[in-house]
Amino acid sequence: MTATISSSRLSALPRPPIPEIGRPLSPGELETALRSFSGSYYVEHPFHRLMYAGQLSQRQFQGWVANRLAYQRVVPRKDAAILSNCPDPAVRREWIQRIVDHDGTEPGTGGIELWIRLGVALGVPREEMEDERHVLPAARLICESYVTFCRTRPWVEAVASSLTELFAPKIHQQRIEAFPKYYPWIPPEALDYFKSRLVQAPRDVRHGLSIVQRHCTTVDTQRGAFEALAFKLEMLWALIETIHHAYAVE
């Protein structure tokens, strides 16, 4: 009998549909191709399907929010890496707003602070959120890979990797709707992070997409954009997969 390797316990990522192109795509065609990656976004992962169906325990919520903080904290660092590689001051002036969104303008403000408050609302003490004692080593490594990617790849490819934000409003809206419906113990103010991203993400998408459309005008640069977006989708899937299996057994 031929030996086989079973991956039935793993949730396979729907492979991003990287197109084979023989000519440069127009800006509109490029946007359509990038949007076609939506089926690989981690909103489709079983952990999130459980979340939106009201089937997560408080412990699973706590594991998710504590580990996801590692990702929230690398976001401004990857944005700083993009800034350091970008030669265009006009792009830098607009891109820097992303760092402000996450880090805030003073202590106690910004998206990272809102995420920590979400963790506290879900029952994780603030001290345990802030010191990241619950972050799994694999989760930390996955998140750091994103910073490394943005630091070492061409800056336009790093921008393309941020275009998972094309699909983010759906996941934020689902959380805003599902949490009050299925988890009445979660206070309304815990949703503030997701509400803020419903405003910020579309703005970020418009800017990031315009950069990619303007700079990715050859077959090679467009392929680079597709590969960058695929990397980010795989990274997000690997992160939620790690969290899912760490907290699957009650």
C-alpha positions in Angstrom: 0.0 0.0 0.0 1.3 3.4 -0.9 2.0 5.6 2.2 0.0 8.8 2.3 0.1 11.8 4.6 -3.2 12.8 5.9 -4.0 16.5 6.6 -7.6 16.0 7.6 -7.0 17.7 10.9 -5.7 20.8 9.2 -7.8 23.4 7.4 -6.3 23.8 4.0 -6.0 27.3 2.7 -8.1 27.8 -0.5 -5.1 28.5 -2.8 -5.1 32.1 -4.1 -6.0 32.2 -7.8 -2.7 33.7 -9.1 -3.5 34.4 -12.7 -1.2 33.5 -15.6 -0.9 36.7 -17.6 0.8 37.0 -21.0 0.4 40.8 -21.2 0.2 43.6 -18.7 -3.3 44.1 -17.2 -5.0 47.4 -17.3 -5.6 49.1 -14.0 -9.2 47.9 -13.9 -8.2 44.3 -14.8 -5.5 44.4 -12.2 -8.0 45.4 -9.5 -10.4 42.7 -10.6 -7.6 40.1 -10.5 -6.6 41.2 -7.0 -10.2 41.2 -5.7 -10.6 37.6 -7.0 -8.3 36.5 -4.1 -11.2 37.0 -1.7 -12.0 33.3 -1.4 -8.6 32.8 0.3 -9.2 35.4 3.0 -9.2 33.9 6.5 -12.8 34.9 7.0 -13.5 31.5 5.5 -11.5 29.6 8.1 -13.5 27.2 10.4 -12.5 29.1 13.5 -14.3 32.2 12.1 -17.3 30.2 11.0 -17.6 29.0 14.6 -17.2 32.5 15.8 -20.1 33.8 13.6 -22.3 30.9 14.5 -22.0 31.6 18.2 -20.1 28.4 19.0 -16.9 29.8 20.5 -16.3 29.5 24.3 -14.9 32.4 26.3 -11.6 30.6 26.6 -11.3 30.3 22.8 -12.1 34.0 22.5 -9.4 34.8 25.0 -6.9 32.7 23.1 -7.8 34.4 19.9 -7.6 38.0 21.2 -4.4 37.4 23.1 -2.6 35.9 20.2 -3.9 38.2 17.6 -2.4 41.1 19.6 1.0 39.9 18.2 -0.3 40.7 14.8 -1.7 44.1 15.8 1.6 45.1 17.1 3.6 44.2 14.0 1.3 46.2 11.7 2.9 49.6 12.5 6.3 48.0 12.3 5.7 46.7 8.8 4.3 50.1 7.8 7.5 51.6 9.1 9.5 49.1 7.0 7.5 50.2 3.9 8.2 53.8 4.7 11.9 53.2 5.1 12.1 51.6 1.6 9.7 54.0 -0.2 11.5 56.8 -2.1 8.3 58.8 -2.8 7.6 61.5 -0.2 4.0 61.8 -1.3 3.4 58.2 -0.6 5.2 58.4 2.7 3.2 61.4 3.8 -0.1 59.5 3.3 1.2 56.0 4.4 2.3 57.3 7.8 -1.3 57.7 8.8 -1.5 53.9 9.2 1.1 54.0 11.9 -0.8 56.8 13.7 -4.0 54.7 13.4 -2.4 51.8 15.3 0.0 53.5 17.7 -2.2 56.5 18.4 -1.1 60.1 19.0 -0.5 59.6 22.7 -0.7 56.8 25.3 -4.1 55.3 25.6 -5.1 55.9 22.0 -4.9 54.0 18.7 -5.9 50.6 17.3 -3.5 48.6 19.5 -5.0 50.1 22.6 -8.5 49.3 21.3 -7.4 45.7 20.8 -6.1 45.5 24.3 -9.4 46.8 25.6 -11.1 44.1 23.6 -9.0 41.5 25.3 -9.9 43.0 28.7 -13.5 42.9 27.8 -13.2 39.2 26.9 -11.7 38.5 30.3 -8.0 38.7 29.7 -6.3 40.9 32.4 -4.7 44.0 30.9 -1.3 43.0 32.3 -1.5 39.6 30.5 -2.5 41.3 27.3 0.3 43.8 27.4 3.1 41.4 28.3 2.0 38.9 25.6 2.4 36.0 27.9 -0.2 34.0 26.1 1.2 34.5 22.6 2.2 31.1 21.1 5.7 30.9 19.7 4.4 29.8 16.3 2.0 32.8 16.3 4.8 35.2 17.0 7.0 33.7 14.3 4.2 34.0 11.8 3.6 37.6 12.6 7.3 38.5 12.5 7.4 37.0 9.0 5.2 39.8 7.8 7.6 42.4 9.1 10.5 40.6 7.4 8.6 40.4 4.1 7.9 44.1 4.1 11.5 45.0 5.1 13.2 42.8 2.5 10.8 42.9 -0.6 10.4 45.8 -3.0 8.3 48.4 -1.3 5.5 48.2 -3.9 5.2 44.5 -3.3 4.9 45.2 0.4 2.2 47.7 -0.4 0.4 45.0 -2.4 0.6 42.6 0.5 -1.5 45.1 2.5 -4.4 44.7 0.0 -6.0 42.0 2.2 -7.8 45.1 3.4 -9.9 44.8 0.3 -11.7 42.0 2.1 -11.5 43.2 5.7 -14.7 45.2 5.9 -16.7 41.9 5.6 -14.9 40.3 8.6 -15.3 43.5 10.8 -19.0 43.8 10.0 -19.6 40.1 10.7 -18.0 40.5 14.2 -20.0 43.7 14.9 -23.2 41.7 14.0 -22.4 38.4 15.6 -21.0 39.4 19.0 -24.1 41.1 20.4 -26.3 38.3 18.9 -24.5 35.3 20.2 -22.2 36.5 23.0 -24.3 39.0 25.1 -21.6 38.9 27.8 -19.3 40.9 25.5 -19.9 44.6 26.3 -20.7 47.0 23.4 -17.5 49.0 23.8 -15.5 45.9 22.9 -16.6 46.5 19.3 -14.8 49.8 19.0 -11.8 48.4 17.2 -13.9 46.8 14.5 -16.0 50.0 14.0 -12.8 52.0 13.6 -11.5 49.7 10.9 -14.7 50.1 8.9 -13.7 53.7 8.4 -9.9 53.2 8.1 -9.7 50.1 5.9 -11.6 51.5 2.9 -9.4 54.6 3.0 -6.2 52.4 3.2 -7.4 50.3 0.3 -8.0 53.3 -2.0 -4.4 54.5 -1.3 -2.8 51.1 -1.5 -4.6 50.0 -4.6 -3.8 53.3 -6.4 -0.1 52.7 -5.7 -0.2 49.2 -7.1 -2.1 50.2 -10.2 0.3 53.1 -10.8 3.6 51.1 -10.3 2.7 47.6 -11.3 2.4 48.1 -15.1 4.4 45.1 -16.4 3.8 41.4 -16.3 6.7 40.9 -13.8 5.6 43.7 -11.4 2.0 42.5 -11.6 3.0 38.9 -10.8 5.0 40.3 -7.9 1.8 42.0 -6.6 -0.1 38.8 -6.9 2.6 36.8 -5.1 2.7 39.4 -2.3 -1.0 39.3 -1.7 -0.9 35.5 -1.7 1.8 35.6 0.9 -0.2 37.8 3.2 -3.3 35.6 2.8 -1.3 32.5 3.6 0.2 34.3 6.6 -3.2 35.3 8.0 -4.5 31.8 7.4 -1.5 30.2 9.2 -2.0 32.5 12.2 -5.7 31.6 12.7 -4.9 28.0 12.0 -2.4 28.0 14.8 -4.8 29.7 17.2 -7.6 27.3 16.2 -5.7 24.2 17.0 -4.2 25.5 20.2 -7.6 26.2 21.6 -9.7 23.6 19.8 -10.1 21.2 22.8 -12.2 22.5 25.8 
